[in-house]
Amino acid sequence: MATVFLKHEVADYSAWKPLYDADLPRRNAAGLKEIGVYREASDENMVVVIFEVENPEVIKEFLQSEDLAEKMKEAGVLTKPEVWVGNPIG
């Protein structure tokens, strides 16, 4: 199981979050298990979402969806997501 950290800036967190929540079926279908949603302490519009995935390639495919790109634009995502994938150790 890999952990995915996805970071991006949104125009308005309070507008973004309901649209993000409504997209849960897409994330479930892709096999993404949400661990948490966080906002940067000094910038409430900088968001980090953490997922667990069986196959790390899933996140690459997920983020390449044109439909997802439209949804992100509609939700006010301002920056291309930064993605970091980690594997547990120990």
C-alpha positions in Angstrom: 0.0 0.0 0.0 1.4 3.4 -1.0 0.6 6.8 0.5 0.0 9.7 -1.9 0.3 13.3 -0.9 -1.3 15.7 -3.3 -0.8 19.4 -2.8 -2.4 22.3 -4.8 -3.7 25.9 -4.3 -7.4 26.7 -4.5 -9.0 30.0 -5.0 -11.4 29.6 -2.1 -11.2 26.6 0.2 -14.9 27.0 1.3 -16.0 26.8 -2.3 -13.6 24.0 -3.3 -14.4 21.6 -0.4 -18.0 20.8 -1.3 -17.1 20.1 -4.9 -14.2 17.9 -3.8 -16.6 16.0 -1.4 -19.1 15.5 -4.2 -16.4 13.8 -6.3 -16.0 11.0 -3.8 -17.5 8.3 -6.2 -14.8 9.0 -8.8 -12.0 8.7 -6.1 -13.6 5.5 -4.8 -13.9 4.0 -8.3 -10.2 4.8 -8.9 -9.2 2.9 -5.7 -8.2 6.0 -3.7 -8.8 5.7 0.0 -8.8 9.2 1.6 -6.7 9.5 4.7 -7.3 13.2 5.2 -7.6 16.8 3.8 -5.4 19.5 5.3 -4.9 23.2 4.8 -1.5 24.9 5.3 -1.4 26.8 8.6 -0.3 30.0 7.0 -2.5 29.8 3.8 -5.9 28.2 4.1 -6.2 28.0 0.3 -3.1 25.7 0.1 -4.5 22.2 0.3 -2.9 18.8 0.9 -5.0 15.6 0.4 -3.6 12.3 1.5 -4.7 9.0 0.0 -3.7 5.3 0.3 -3.6 3.3 -3.0 -2.7 -0.3 -3.8 -1.0 0.6 -7.0 0.8 4.0 -7.1 0.3 4.2 -10.9 -3.4 4.8 -10.2 -2.8 8.3 -9.1 -1.0 9.2 -12.4 -3.9 7.8 -14.4 -6.4 9.5 -12.2 -4.8 12.9 -12.6 -4.6 12.6 -16.4 -8.4 12.5 -16.8 -9.7 15.4 -18.8 -13.0 15.2 -16.9 -11.1 15.6 -13.6 -9.2 18.6 -15.1 -12.6 20.2 -15.8 -13.9 19.5 -12.3 -10.7 20.9 -10.7 -11.0 24.0 -12.8 -14.7 24.4 -11.8 -13.7 23.9 -8.1 -11.2 26.7 -8.3 -7.9 24.7 -8.3 -5.2 27.3 -9.3 -2.1 25.2 -9.5 -1.1 21.8 -11.0 -1.1 19.3 -8.2 2.3 18.4 -6.7 2.3 14.7 -6.1 4.5 12.7 -3.8 4.2 9.0 -3.4 5.7 7.1 -0.5 6.0 3.5 0.6 5.9 2.5 4.2 9.1 1.4 5.8 9.7 -0.9 8.7 
